[in-house]
Amino acid sequence: MALWRGLRGGVFFLFQLIAMKTSILIISVMLFHATIFGQRHDNNWVIGYDLESNASLSETMLVSFNSSPPSIINWPVALDFNITNLAVSDSAGNLIFFTNGIHIHDKNDNPMPGGDSLNAGEIAYANWDYGYPAHQAIQALTFPGSNIYYLAHQRFFWLDTFPFHQGSDLLLTTIDMDLNGGSGAVVQKNRLVRKGYSYEFPSATRHANGRDWWVASPELFQNEFFTYMATPNGITDTFTQVIGYKPSAPDSIGASQNLFSPDGTTYVDLDHLNGVRIYDFDRCTGMFSNFRQIPNSVVSMTYGGAISPNSQYLYVTANDGQLVLQFDLYANDIAASLDTVAVYDGYMQGPFESRFFWMRLAIDGKIYINTNTRHFHLINNPDTEGIGCDVKQHFIPLPQEPTPIPVYPNYRLGPIDGSPCDTLGIDVATVEVAPVEATAFSVFPNPTRDVLNLNGQVPLHGDTTWYLFDSLGRTASRETLPPGSQHQTLALNGLASGMYFFKITTDGKPIQSGKLIIN
């Protein structure tokens, strides 16, 4: 098989060499994530290559989630992309800047003041005209009510101790969007957070206070993590934790995607050669625990992974892009919950195979998968067990060849209500809700104890489902509502007292959501 064209470029390709051996009480027309903030910072993706032709102005695409399905258009910009790509939107979902890992451009495609020489070093200089050649090496952190943006990123370098292997420094760059007439400027660049040996890609999840961020990077050759907390005032609480699996030798590891679950309580580290490593995560303390491993004998040659919006199902591309596997993260034996939900159907575009590669859970609640052709694969109902998740192969056509999908944390994750860390008075719901045309139900009583009544304004049409999530985003209850009904009584027996969030969907699309208190 020809290597996926998305593997082009130095750093990312070298990680593949390692991997392959030298390898969200009544809600009407609105978005409800927060009392104030929309938190749609991941609303736009800028993807595309310019490595094989001079037609740079035709090879970049803008993917916008202002519609469903998303609009995907050719989007001429002057900035060329190799593998690294990140577009950042404001809380309302308007694109404000984008970067290729070396240069930062504002919303008007102008170089941002101070936005040159990101990741300055030998690899950046060698790829100056094309962009940084590393996947998942940069992501943006935001803070409610602030126009300050952090870029948590990596600068790679060659290791003298291991030929053909790379180390990495963990860096932080700060952008103030109030400067330069509102187009933004870099105020601090390439701040060294950790002088690295060989850290994997950084991943981030909200602190339990609903404002700050935990950023974690596993050490490639060791069973340890480096973790820090990013706050509006800078970086605090940096520490190293020893936990998990230690590779037997430098050539026995393979870096692939790593990610937090949408609710921030689970961390997954994919290893091309050693299966899948899973950890629990404490959003108050930043500590990992309960290490589990799905061995390579169960899931082999992994490229990408994503976790369903309800944080229950892990999806992994496996067997060299031939399979999409589903695991139940709530199962006592996660490995035994394996279900093959898609097998590559043989589709090709020219000489290139449309296999499954990197994944990303998008703001619309669907999972998008890169391939080697001008398409996205799509997991249409990722909260559904088994083949009902509905994997659609080469389903979304693209005007050009895609770079890997950019990396974003869950900006809509709020505090853990009532926890010792819920100290800032922030109210951000944990469930993403799309715009709806009218209030679907009155929901009462609230607070309640054993039963809940749903009174609809019109009879139900389509397949309607009620979901209840606990404060950690885990599914606590799920009921199918009969078509044609307007009144429904739900039993809540056995649920612990506390704050919950409900969501009602019809034909898979959210129509209403809100909070529910059980006494």
C-alpha positions in Angstrom: 0.0 0.0 0.0 1.1 3.5 -0.7 1.6 5.5 2.5 -1.2 8.0 3.1 -0.3 11.3 1.6 -1.1 12.9 5.0 2.1 11.2 6.3 4.3 13.5 4.2 6.8 15.7 6.0 9.6 15.2 8.4 8.4 15.1 12.0 5.1 13.3 11.5 6.6 10.8 9.2 9.4 10.1 11.7 6.8 9.3 14.4 5.4 6.8 11.9 8.8 5.3 11.5 9.0 4.9 15.2 5.5 3.3 15.0 6.5 0.9 12.3 10.0 0.2 13.7 12.4 2.8 12.5 6.2 3.3 13.9 -25.1 19.2 26.4 -36.3 25.1 32.7 -37.2 25.5 29.2 -35.1 26.3 26.3 -36.3 27.9 23.1 -34.4 29.2 20.1 -30.9 29.4 21.4 -27.6 27.7 21.9 -27.2 26.7 25.5 -23.7 25.9 26.6 -23.2 28.6 29.1 -24.8 31.5 30.9 -22.8 33.9 28.8 -20.4 32.3 26.4 -21.1 30.3 23.2 -17.7 28.6 23.3 -17.6 27.7 19.5 -13.9 28.2 19.2 -13.6 25.0 17.1 -16.3 26.1 14.7 -14.0 26.4 11.6 -11.3 24.1 10.3 -8.7 25.3 7.8 -7.1 22.3 6.0 -5.2 21.6 2.8 -1.8 21.0 1.3 0.5 22.8 -1.0 3.5 20.5 -1.4 3.0 19.0 -4.9 2.0 21.9 -7.1 2.2 25.7 -7.4 -1.6 26.1 -7.0 -1.4 27.1 -3.3 -4.4 29.3 -3.6 -6.7 26.4 -4.6 -5.5 23.7 -2.2 -6.8 25.1 1.1 -10.3 24.4 2.3 -12.5 26.1 5.0 -14.8 23.7 6.9 -17.5 25.6 8.7 -19.9 24.1 11.2 -22.4 27.0 10.9 -24.5 24.6 8.9 -25.3 20.9 9.1 -23.8 19.2 7.3 -20.8 21.6 7.4 -20.0 23.8 4.4 -16.7 22.9 2.8 -15.3 25.3 0.3 -12.0 26.2 -1.4 -10.6 29.0 0.7 -7.7 30.8 -0.9 -5.1 31.9 1.6 -1.5 32.9 1.3 -0.4 30.5 4.1 0.8 27.1 3.0 0.2 24.0 5.1 2.2 20.8 5.5 0.7 18.7 8.3 0.3 21.1 11.2 -2.9 23.1 11.0 -5.1 25.0 13.5 -7.9 27.5 13.0 -9.3 29.3 16.0 -12.7 31.0 16.2 -14.1 33.4 18.8 -16.8 32.2 21.2 -19.5 33.0 18.6 -17.8 30.8 16.0 -16.2 33.5 13.9 -12.7 32.7 12.5 -10.1 34.9 14.1 -6.7 33.4 13.3 -5.1 30.3 11.9 -1.6 28.8 11.8 0.5 26.2 10.1 2.8 25.8 13.1 5.4 28.3 11.9 3.4 31.4 10.9 0.2 32.8 12.4 -2.2 34.7 10.1 -5.2 36.8 11.3 -8.8 36.5 10.0 -7.9 38.6 6.9 -5.0 36.3 6.0 -2.4 38.9 7.1 0.6 37.9 9.1 -0.2 38.5 12.8 2.3 40.9 14.5 4.8 38.7 16.3 3.3 35.6 14.6 6.4 34.5 12.7 9.0 31.8 13.8 6.6 29.7 15.9 8.6 26.6 17.0 11.8 28.3 15.9 14.5 25.8 15.3 16.1 23.6 12.6 12.9 21.8 11.7 10.9 25.0 11.4 13.5 26.6 9.3 13.7 23.6 7.0 10.0 23.8 6.4 9.6 27.6 6.4 7.7 27.8 3.1 5.3 24.9 3.8 4.5 24.7 7.5 5.4 22.5 10.4 5.4 18.8 9.6 3.8 17.4 12.8 0.3 16.2 13.6 -1.5 17.1 16.8 1.5 19.3 17.9 -0.5 22.5 18.6 -3.9 23.4 20.2 -5.5 26.6 21.5 -6.7 27.3 25.0 -9.2 30.0 25.9 -10.7 31.5 29.0 -14.3 32.6 29.6 -14.6 36.4 29.2 -11.0 36.9 28.1 -9.5 37.7 24.7 -6.3 36.0 25.6 -5.5 32.8 23.7 -2.7 30.4 24.5 -1.2 28.0 22.0 0.2 24.9 23.6 2.6 23.5 21.1 5.7 21.4 20.5 9.1 22.1 19.0 10.9 19.0 17.7 14.6 18.3 17.4 16.8 15.4 16.6 18.0 13.1 19.4 21.7 12.4 19.3 21.2 9.3 21.5 18.8 7.6 19.2 19.3 7.9 15.4 16.2 8.8 13.4 14.3 9.6 16.7 13.2 13.0 17.8 12.8 14.8 21.1 10.5 17.7 21.8 10.2 20.8 23.8 6.8 21.9 25.2 6.1 25.5 24.5 3.5 28.2 25.1 2.6 31.2 22.9 0.2 33.9 24.0 -2.0 36.0 21.7 -4.0 39.1 22.7 -6.9 39.5 20.4 -7.6 43.1 21.7 -4.4 44.3 20.0 -3.8 45.3 16.4 -7.3 46.8 16.0 -8.9 43.6 17.1 -7.0 41.4 14.7 -4.7 40.2 17.4 -1.0 40.1 18.1 1.5 37.7 19.7 2.6 39.0 23.1 4.8 36.1 24.1 6.2 33.4 21.8 7.8 30.0 22.2 7.9 30.2 26.0 9.7 27.1 27.2 7.4 25.1 29.5 9.4 21.9 29.6 12.7 21.1 28.0 11.8 17.7 26.6 13.4 14.5 26.0 10.8 12.9 23.8 7.3 13.9 24.8 4.2 12.9 22.9 1.6 15.3 21.7 0.0 17.6 24.3 -3.7 17.2 25.1 -5.9 19.5 27.2 -9.0 19.3 29.2 -10.8 21.9 31.4 -9.9 22.1 35.1 -12.9 21.2 37.4 -13.3 25.0 38.1 -14.5 25.4 34.5 -12.0 28.1 33.6 -8.4 26.8 33.6 -6.9 23.9 31.6 -4.9 20.8 32.4 -2.3 20.1 29.6 -0.7 16.6 29.7 2.0 15.0 27.6 3.1 11.4 28.0 6.8 10.7 27.7 7.4 8.6 24.7 10.0 6.2 26.1 8.9 6.2 29.8 5.8 5.4 31.9 5.3 9.0 32.9 3.3 12.2 32.2 4.3 15.8 32.4 1.2 17.9 33.3 0.7 21.6 33.9 -2.2 23.9 34.6 -2.8 26.9 32.3 -4.6 29.9 33.9 -5.2 33.4 32.7 -2.2 34.4 34.8 0.1 31.9 33.4 1.3 28.3 34.1 1.1 26.7 37.5 1.1 23.2 39.1 3.7 21.6 36.8 4.5 18.0 37.8 5.6 14.6 36.5 3.6 11.5 37.4 4.9 7.9 36.9 2.1 5.6 35.8 1.2 3.1 33.1 3.3 1.2 30.5 7.0 1.6 29.8 8.1 0.4 26.3 10.8 -2.2 26.4 13.1 -0.3 23.9 13.1 2.9 21.9 12.2 1.0 18.7 9.2 -0.7 20.4 6.9 2.4 20.6 4.7 4.1 18.1 3.1 7.5 18.7 -0.4 8.0 17.4 -3.3 10.2 18.6 -3.9 10.8 22.3 -7.0 12.5 23.7 -9.2 13.3 26.6 -12.9 12.2 26.7 -15.4 15.1 26.2 -16.2 15.0 30.0 -12.5 15.1 30.8 -12.5 12.0 33.0 -10.8 9.6 30.7 -7.5 9.8 28.8 -6.6 7.6 25.9 -3.1 7.2 24.4 -2.9 5.2 21.2 0.3 3.3 20.4 0.8 2.0 16.9 2.7 -1.0 18.2 1.4 -1.5 21.7 -2.4 -1.1 21.5 -4.3 1.4 23.5 -3.5 2.8 27.0 -6.5 4.1 29.0 -6.4 6.2 32.3 -8.9 7.8 34.6 -8.3 11.5 35.1 -9.1 13.8 38.1 -10.0 17.2 36.8 -9.5 18.7 40.3 -5.9 17.4 40.9 -4.7 16.7 37.4 -3.7 13.2 38.4 -4.0 10.0 36.3 -5.2 6.7 37.8 -6.6 3.3 37.0 -4.3 2.4 34.1 -5.7 -0.2 31.7 -4.3 -1.5 28.4 -6.0 -2.9 25.4 -3.1 -5.0 24.0 -1.8 -5.1 20.4 -3.3 -8.6 20.1 -6.8 -7.0 20.3 -6.2 -3.7 18.4 -3.2 -3.4 16.2 -1.7 -0.7 14.0 -3.8 2.1 15.3 -3.7 5.5 13.6 -6.5 7.6 15.1 -9.1 7.7 17.9 -12.1 9.6 19.1 -14.6 9.4 22.0 -18.3 9.8 21.6 -20.0 13.0 22.9 -21.4 11.1 25.9 -17.8 9.9 26.7 -18.9 6.2 26.7 -17.6 4.9 23.4 -14.0 4.9 22.1 -13.5 4.6 18.4 -10.1 3.5 17.0 -8.9 3.1 13.4 -7.0 -0.2 13.3 -5.3 -2.8 11.2 -3.4 -0.3 9.1 -6.6 1.7 8.3 -8.7 -1.3 7.4 -11.1 -1.2 10.4 -13.0 1.1 12.7 -13.4 -0.5 16.2 -15.7 0.5 19.0 -14.9 0.0 22.7 -17.2 0.7 25.7 -15.2 2.7 28.2 -17.8 2.0 30.9 -17.4 -1.7 30.6 -15.7 -3.7 33.3 -13.5 -5.3 30.6 -13.0 -2.7 28.0 -11.0 -5.0 25.7 -13.9 -7.5 25.7 -16.4 -4.9 24.6 -14.7 -4.7 21.2 -17.1 -4.3 18.3 -16.0 -3.9 14.6 -18.3 -1.1 13.3 -16.7 -0.6 9.9 -14.5 -2.5 7.4 -12.8 -0.7 4.6 -15.0 -1.2 1.5 -12.2 -1.1 -1.1 -13.1 2.4 -2.5 -10.2 4.1 -4.3 -9.6 7.5 -5.9 -7.0 7.1 -8.6 -4.2 5.0 -7.0 -5.1 6.0 -3.4 -7.1 3.8 -1.0 -9.9 5.4 1.1 -8.8 3.8 4.4 -9.5 5.1 7.9 -6.9 7.4 9.5 -7.1 10.2 12.0 -10.4 11.1 13.8 -11.9 14.1 15.4 -15.2 14.7 17.3 -16.6 17.9 15.9 -18.9 20.5 17.4 -21.9 18.9 15.7 -21.5 15.7 17.7 -20.3 13.6 14.8 -16.9 12.1 14.3 -14.9 12.9 11.2 -12.2 10.6 9.9 -9.4 11.5 7.5 -8.7 9.3 4.5 -6.3 9.3 1.6 -8.8 10.5 -0.9 -10.8 13.7 -1.2 -13.4 12.7 1.4 -14.2 12.5 5.1 -15.6 9.3 6.5 -18.3 10.0 9.1 -19.5 8.3 12.3 -23.0 9.7 12.2 -24.4 8.5 15.6 -21.3 8.0 17.8 -23.3 7.8 21.1 -24.9 4.6 19.8 -23.6 1.1 20.6 -22.5 -1.2 17.8 -23.1 -0.7 14.1 -26.0 1.7 15.0 -23.3 4.3 15.3 -23.6 4.4 11.5 -20.1 4.7 9.9 -20.5 6.2 6.5 -17.5 5.6 4.3 -16.1 8.3 1.9 -19.3 10.2 2.7 -18.4 13.8 2.7 -16.7 15.0 -0.6 -13.9 17.5 -0.3 -12.7 19.9 -3.1 -9.1 19.1 -2.3 -6.9 16.7 -0.5 -7.1 17.1 3.3 -4.4 17.6 5.9 -5.0 15.9 9.2 -8.0 17.2 11.1 -6.9 19.9 13.6 -6.9 19.2 17.3 -9.2 20.9 19.8 -10.1 20.4 23.4 -13.7 20.5 24.6 -14.3 24.2 25.0 -17.9 23.5 26.2 -16.9 21.5 29.2 -17.9 23.3 32.4 -17.0 22.9 36.1 -17.8 19.8 38.2 -20.8 21.4 40.0 -20.5 21.0 43.8 -17.0 19.6 43.7 -14.3 21.2 46.0 -12.9 22.8 42.8 -16.1 24.5 41.7 -15.0 27.8 43.2 -15.3 30.4 40.4 -19.1 30.6 39.9 -18.8 29.5 36.3 -21.9 27.9 34.7 -21.1 26.1 31.5 -23.3 23.1 30.6 -21.6 19.9 29.6 -24.0 19.1 26.7 -23.8 20.7 23.3 -27.2 21.8 22.0 -28.0 22.9 18.4 -30.4 25.7 17.5 -34.1 24.6 17.6 -37.2 26.2 16.2 -39.4 25.9 19.3 -39.5 24.7 22.8 -40.3 21.0 22.7 -41.3 20.1 26.3 -42.1 21.6 29.6 -40.1 19.5 32.2 -41.4 19.2 35.8 -41.1 19.0 38.7 -37.7 20.4 39.0 -36.2 19.7 41.5 -37.7 16.2 41.6 -37.2 12.9 43.3 -38.7 9.7 41.7 -40.5 10.8 38.6 -40.3 13.5 35.9 -43.1 14.7 33.5 -42.6 15.8 30.0 -45.4 17.8 28.4 -45.0 18.5 24.7 -46.5 21.4 22.7 -47.0 19.2 19.7 -47.1 15.4 19.1 -43.7 13.8 18.6 -42.5 13.0 15.2 -39.6 10.8 14.4 -37.4 8.8 16.7 -37.2 10.8 20.0 -34.9 9.9 22.8 -34.5 11.3 26.3 -31.0 11.3 27.8 -29.9 12.2 31.4 -26.3 12.8 32.1 -24.6 13.1 35.5 -22.3 16.0 36.4 -19.4 14.2 34.8 -21.2 13.8 31.5 -21.9 10.1 31.9 -25.2 8.7 30.7 -27.4 8.1 33.8 -30.7 7.3 32.0 -32.0 6.9 28.5 -35.6 6.5 27.4 -37.2 6.2 23.9 -40.3 8.4 23.6 -43.2 6.9 21.6 -44.0 8.7 18.3 -47.2 10.7 18.4 -47.1 11.2 22.2 -47.2 14.6 23.9 -47.1 13.6 27.6 -44.6 11.2 29.1 -43.8 10.2 32.7 -40.2 9.0 33.4 -39.1 7.0 36.4 -35.9 8.2 38.1 -35.7 5.4 40.7 -32.2 4.6 41.9 -30.5 7.8 40.8 -28.3 9.6 43.4 -29.1 13.1 44.5 -27.3 15.9 42.6 -27.2 18.0 39.5 -27.9 16.4 36.2 -28.3 17.5 32.6 -30.9 16.3 30.2 -31.0 16.2 26.4 -33.9 15.3 24.1 -33.1 14.3 20.5 -35.3 13.6 17.5 -33.8 11.6 14.6 -30.5 12.0 16.3 -30.6 15.8 16.4 -30.8 17.7 19.7 -34.1 19.6 20.2 -33.9 20.6 23.9 -31.7 20.4 26.9 -31.4 21.7 30.4 -30.5 21.1 34.0 -32.4 18.8 36.4 -31.9 18.5 40.2 -32.7 15.2 41.9 -33.2 15.5 45.7 
